[in-house]
Structures are given as C-alpha cells and as structure tokens.
Amino acid sequence: MFDPTTREVLHTAELPVHTTRWPGMAPHPGGARGLIIGLGDDAVFALDSSDLGCRILARHESVSHAQGMYLTTEGMLYYGSGASMMGVDLSAA
C-alpha cells in the first residue's frame, strides 16, 4: 500500500497469483467495499485496504488469456479474453 501524499510505502504483501495480466490492477476501487481488483494467472483477486488482505474472488480459464480490463464503480468487471468480452459481477464481493 502506497500513500501518495507522503510518498511512503505503508504495507507490502505477497499476491495470491504468480503472474498478473495487463494492466494487472484496476485504476480505481470498485464495489460496495471499495476493493482494488486485479487479474493474475487464472484468477480475479482483490486487495482490501480495510484489513490489508489480498484474496482470490474467482477463477476461470479465460482470465489466463485476459487483455485489458474495466471496473465500474458499482463493481462490474469487464475484460477481453481472445475474441470474447467477459463480465464478472463483483458488487457483492
């Protein structure tokens, strides 16, 4: 976790994936809890600033071919995989 005001690293931890997919992390929080969402290996994972936790929310083979992503503030995640546009509702996460 990085504080842009003080430019200090506040916390570091291992990610639950080995390789992130481009772009790796959403540029803003999404869903009711304001989680930071990322794609890696075959998984959608979340960073939670409230408890500094990091956990896998879902797994699907399409994530292993993901290119690009868009996360709405309501928690809907979209990403491209091959010729398909995939969508995952993370609003309850």
GULUM-302799 format. One record per atom (N, C-alpha, C): residue number from 1; x, y, z. Coordinates in steps of 0.001 Angstrom, whole numbers, plus 524288, in hexadecimal, padded with zeros to 5 digits. Example, Ala and Ser with C-alpha at 12.3 -4.5 7.8 and 13.67 -1.06 7.14 Angstrom:
2
REC   i     u     v     w
REC   1 83386 7E9C6 81E78
REC   1 8300C 7EE6C 81E78
REC   1 83390 7F31C 81E78
REC   2 83232 7F736 81BA8
REC   2 83566 7FBDC 81BE4
REC   2 83264 8001E 81EBE
END
This chain:
93
REC   i     u     v     w
REC   1 80355 7FB7B 80000
REC   1 80000 80000 80000
REC   1 8038B 804CF 80000
REC   2 80221 8089E 7FCC5
REC   2 80547 80D52 7FC0B
REC   2 80209 8121E 7FD58
REC   3 80435 815A9 80063
REC   3 801A9 81A9A 801A2
REC   3 803EA 81EC0 7FDF8
REC   4 800CE 82093 7FA27
REC   4 802E1 8245A 7F667
REC   4 80404 829B5 7F8C9
REC   5 80190 82AF5 7FD22
REC   5 8027F 83001 7FFAA
REC   5 807EF 83036 80219
REC   6 80935 82C2A 8051C
REC   6 80E51 82C02 807AE
REC   6 8126F 82938 80461
REC   7 810A8 826A9 8002F
REC   7 8140B 823A0 7FCB6
REC   7 816DD 81F43 7FFA8
REC   8 813FE 81CD9 8034E
REC   8 81624 81892 80666
REC   8 81359 8137E 8052D
REC   9 8164B 80F3A 80542
REC   9 81403 80A03 804F2
REC   9 8123F 8089B 80A74
REC  10 80D1D 8079E 80B10
REC  10 80AE9 80687 81035
REC  10 80A9F 800B8 8116A
REC  11 80A26 7FD7F 80D53
REC  11 8097C 7F7E0 80E30
REC  11 80AE8 7F4F6 80933
REC  12 80D74 7F086 809C9
REC  12 80E7C 7ED06 80563
REC  12 80CA8 7E794 806DC
REC  13 80B2B 7E483 802F5
REC  13 80963 7DF27 803DE
REC  13 809E2 7DC15 7FECC
REC  14 809CD 7D6F6 7FF41
REC  14 809ED 7D386 7FAB6
REC  14 80494 7D38B 7F812
REC  15 80497 7D3A0 7F2DF
REC  15 7FFBD 7D304 7EFF6
REC  15 7FE68 7CD3B 7EFA6
REC  16 7F95B 7CBD8 7EF45
REC  16 7F7DC 7C655 7EF01
REC  16 7F863 7C40F 7E97D
REC  17 7FB0D 7C6CD 7E601
REC  17 7FBF5 7C4F9 7E0A7
REC  17 801C7 7C596 7DF6E
REC  18 80391 7C2BC 7DB7B
REC  18 80917 7C30D 7D9F4
REC  18 80A06 7C730 7D5CC
REC  19 8065A 7C7A7 7D217
REC  19 806F0 7CB3F 7CDB1
REC  19 801FB 7CE79 7CD18
REC  20 80282 7D3A0 7CCD5
REC  20 7FDE9 7D6EC 7CBEB
REC  20 7FD19 7D7A0 7C612
REC  21 7F83B 7D890 7C48B
REC  21 7F6C0 7D97C 7BF1B
REC  21 7F68A 7DF59 7BE3A
REC  22 7F7E9 7E111 7B990
REC  22 7F7D5 7E6A1 7B85C
REC  22 7F246 7E8B3 7B8A2
REC  23 7F125 7ECF8 7BB30
REC  23 7F4BE 7F06A 7BDEA
REC  23 7F5DF 7EEC7 7C37D
REC  24 7F404 7EA54 7C522
REC  24 7F548 7E85C 7CA5E
REC  24 7F175 7E9F8 7CE92
REC  25 7F0BE 7EF0B 7CF49
REC  25 7ED4C 7F109 7D363
REC  25 7E9B8 7F539 7D123
REC  26 7E4EF 7F572 7D327
REC  26 7E155 7F99C 7D198
REC  26 7E35D 7FECE 7D3C3
REC  27 7E289 8031E 7D0F2
REC  27 7E4A5 80826 7D2AE
REC  27 7E1A3 80AB4 7D725
REC  28 7DD24 8088B 7D887
REC  28 7D9FC 80ACA 7DCC0
REC  28 7D714 80668 7DF8E
REC  29 7D561 8073D 7E46D
REC  29 7D269 80349 7E748
REC  29 7CD0C 80265 7E4D2
REC  30 7CAD6 7FDD7 7E5DC
REC  30 7C5A0 7FC9E 7E3E0
REC  30 7C271 7F99F 7E7DD
REC  31 7BD4E 7F99F 7E71C
REC  31 7B9C7 7F6CB 7EA8C
REC  31 7B8BB 7F9A4 7EF9E
REC  32 7B551 7F757 7F2BB
REC  32 7B397 7F9C3 7F79F
REC  32 7B803 7FA66 7FB94
REC  33 7BBCD 7F6D8 7FB83
REC  33 7C00A 7F70E 7FF60
REC  33 7C4D1 7F9FC 7FD67
REC  34 7C4B2 7FBC9 7F88F
REC  34 7C917 7FEC3 7F67D
REC  34 7CE0C 7FB9A 7F5D5
REC  35 7CD84 7F6BC 7F407
REC  35 7D208 7F35C 7F342
REC  35 7D511 7F4F2 7EE65
REC  36 7DA30 7F418 7EE85
REC  36 7DD73 7F4C5 7E9EB
REC  36 7DDC0 7EF69 7E752
REC  37 7DC25 7EF1F 7E26B
REC  37 7DBB3 7EA29 7DFA8
REC  37 7E046 7E96A 7DBF3
REC  38 7E212 7E48E 7DB9D
REC  38 7E645 7E338 7D805
REC  38 7E539 7DE09 7D55A
REC  39 7E80A 7DD21 7D114
REC  39 7E7C7 7D834 7CE39
REC  39 7ED2B 7D5C2 7CE42
REC  40 7ED69 7D0B5 7CF61
REC  40 7F266 7CDF7 7CF52
REC  40 7F195 7C824 7CEC5
REC  41 7F533 7C594 7CC27
REC  41 7F4C6 7BFFD 7CB0C
REC  41 7EF59 7BEFE 7C8B5
REC  42 7EC1B 7BBDA 7CB4D
REC  42 7E6BE 7BAE3 7C980
REC  42 7E2CF 7BD2D 7CD5E
REC  43 7E459 7C13A 7D03E
REC  43 7E130 7C319 7D4A1
REC  43 7E01F 7C8F5 7D482
REC  44 7DB98 7CA4E 7D6C0
REC  44 7DA53 7CFB8 7D811
REC  44 7DB7E 7D02A 7DDE3
REC  45 7DECC 7D3ED 7DF62
REC  45 7E023 7D47D 7E4E0
REC  45 7DEF0 7DA02 7E6B7
REC  46 7DEA5 7DAAC 7EBDE
REC  46 7DD45 7DFBC 7EE25
REC  46 7E0FF 7E129 7F284
REC  47 7E271 7E621 7F29B
REC  47 7E561 7E863 7F6F5
REC  47 7E184 7EB8F 7FA2B
REC  48 7E180 7EAB9 7FF3F
REC  48 7DDD7 7ED5E 802BE
REC  48 7E0E6 7F0EA 8066D
REC  49 7E067 7F5FE 805B4
REC  49 7E35D 7F9AE 808EF
REC  49 7E169 7F9E3 80E92
REC  50 7DCA8 7F7F1 80F99
REC  50 7DAA0 7F82A 814F4
REC  50 7DD6C 7F45B 81894
REC  51 7DF19 7EFD2 81683
REC  51 7E1DA 7EC03 819C9
REC  51 7E720 7EA64 81778
REC  52 7E8BC 7ED08 8133C
REC  52 7EDA5 7EBFA 81083
REC  52 7EDEB 7E670 80E5D
REC  53 7E956 7E40A 80D9C
REC  53 7E926 7DEBE 80B8F
REC  53 7E938 7DE93 805A0
REC  54 7EA8F 7DA0F 8039D
REC  54 7EA8B 7D91B 7FDFF
REC  54 7E87E 7D394 7FD33
REC  55 7E44D 7D307 7FA1F
REC  55 7E202 7CDD9 7F97C
REC  55 7DFF7 7CD18 7F3F2
REC  56 7DF72 7C840 7F26B
REC  56 7DD4B 7C6E8 7ED52
REC  56 7D75C 7C6EE 7EDC1
REC  57 7D4CD 7C9A9 7EA17
REC  57 7CF1A 7C9F5 7EA01
REC  57 7CCBB 7C5EB 7E659
REC  58 7CF68 7C4C7 7E205
REC  58 7CD54 7C11D 7DE28
REC  58 7D1C6 7BF08 7DAD2
REC  59 7D0EA 7BA6F 7D8A2
REC  59 7D4A5 7B826 7D4F1
REC  59 7D1BA 7B68F 7D000
REC  60 7D42C 7B77D 7CB87
REC  60 7D203 7B5C4 7C686
REC  60 7D676 7B5AE 7C29E
REC  61 7D689 7B1BE 7BF3E
REC  61 7DADF 7B143 7BB81
REC  61 7DB49 7B5F3 7B7DC
REC  62 7D705 7B8CC 7B6F4
REC  62 7D734 7BD60 7B37C
REC  62 7DAC0 7C1AA 7B5A6
REC  63 7DB69 7C1DF 7BAD4
REC  63 7DEC1 7C5E4 7BD2A
REC  63 7E473 7C508 7BB93
REC  64 7E5F1 7C02A 7BA9E
REC  64 7EB5E 7BF16 7B921
REC  64 7ECB6 7C146 7B3BF
REC  65 7E8B9 7C2E8 7B0C8
REC  65 7E98D 7C553 7ABA4
REC  65 7E793 7CAF5 7AB8D
REC  66 7E698 7CD2F 7B01E
REC  66 7E444 7D26C 7B073
REC  66 7E7F3 7D699 7AE5A
REC  67 7E58D 7DA4E 7AB96
REC  67 7E865 7DEE1 7A9AA
REC  67 7E4FE 7E3A0 7AAA4
REC  68 7E6B8 7E6FD 7AE1A
REC  68 7E3BF 7EBA8 7AF6F
REC  68 7DF50 7EA71 7B329
REC  69 7DD9C 7EE5E 7B5EF
REC  69 7D926 7EDC9 7B972
REC  69 7D6BC 7F31B 7BA79
REC  70 7D1C1 7F2F4 7BC0A
REC  70 7CF07 7F7B2 7BDAA
REC  70 7CBB1 7F63D 7C25B
REC  71 7CC33 7F925 7C698
REC  71 7C932 7F83E 7CB57
REC  71 7C5C6 7FCF7 7CC54
REC  72 7C097 7FC14 7CC9D
REC  72 7BD0E 80068 7CDCC
REC  72 7BD32 8017F 7D3AA
REC  73 7BB90 80626 7D538
REC  73 7BB66 80773 7DACA
REC  73 7B756 80423 7DDA7
REC  74 7B39A 801EA 7DAC5
REC  74 7AFAB 7FE76 7DD1D
REC  74 7B1C1 7F8F3 7DDF0
REC  75 7B64A 7F7B1 7DBAB
REC  75 7B8A1 7F293 7DC80
REC  75 7B807 7EEBA 7D80F
REC  76 7B6B4 7F080 7D366
REC  76 7B66D 7ED08 7CEDF
REC  76 7BBB6 7ED27 7CC1F
REC  77 7BE1F 7E899 7CB85
REC  77 7C33B 7E822 7C906
REC  77 7C285 7E600 7C384
REC  78 7C4E7 7E887 7BFB8
REC  78 7C4ED 7E6B9 7BA4F
REC  78 7CA91 7E5FF 7B89B
REC  79 7CB97 7E1DC 7B5A6
REC  79 7D0D0 7E10E 7B372
REC  79 7D05A 7DE04 7AE5C
REC  80 7D419 7DEDB 7AAEE
REC  80 7D444 7DBFE 7A60B
REC  80 7D765 7D706 7A6B5
REC  81 7D599 7D2D7 7A420
REC  81 7D866 7CDDF 7A435
REC  81 7D7BA 7CB66 79EDD
REC  82 7DBEB 7CB61 79BC5
REC  82 7DB70 7C98F 79665
REC  82 7D7BD 7CD28 79380
REC  83 7D3CD 7CAE2 790F3
REC  83 7CFF1 7CDF5 78E11
REC  83 7CB16 7CF1A 79153
REC  84 7CB35 7CDED 7965C
REC  84 7C69E 7CE87 799BD
REC  84 7C740 7D303 79D93
REC  85 7C2DA 7D57A 79ED1
REC  85 7C29F 7D954 7A307
REC  85 7C016 7D696 7A7AA
REC  86 7C2DE 7D66A 7ABFF
REC  86 7C0FF 7D3B7 7B0A3
REC  86 7BF32 7D7B7 7B4AA
REC  87 7BB62 7D63A 7B7DA
REC  87 7B973 7D9A2 7BBFA
REC  87 7B8CB 7D69A 7C109
REC  88 7BA4A 7D903 7C55C
REC  88 7B9D2 7D69B 7CA86
REC  88 7B76C 7DAA1 7CE32
REC  89 7B320 7D932 7D0BF
REC  89 7B0A6 7DCB9 7D482
REC  89 7B344 7DC02 7D9D2
REC  90 7B642 7DFE5 7DB66
REC  90 7B909 7DFBA 7E066
REC  90 7B68C 7E353 7E46F
REC  91 7B1C3 7E516 7E36C
REC  91 7AF45 7E8E8 7E6E2
REC  91 7AE7A 7E6D0 7EC67
REC  92 7ADE4 7E1B5 7ECFE
REC  92 7AD10 7DF73 7F22E
REC  92 7B22C 7DDC8 7F4C7
REC  93 7B67F 7DE66 7F210
REC  93 7BB96 7DC9A 7F42C
REC  93 7BD68 7E013 7F896
END
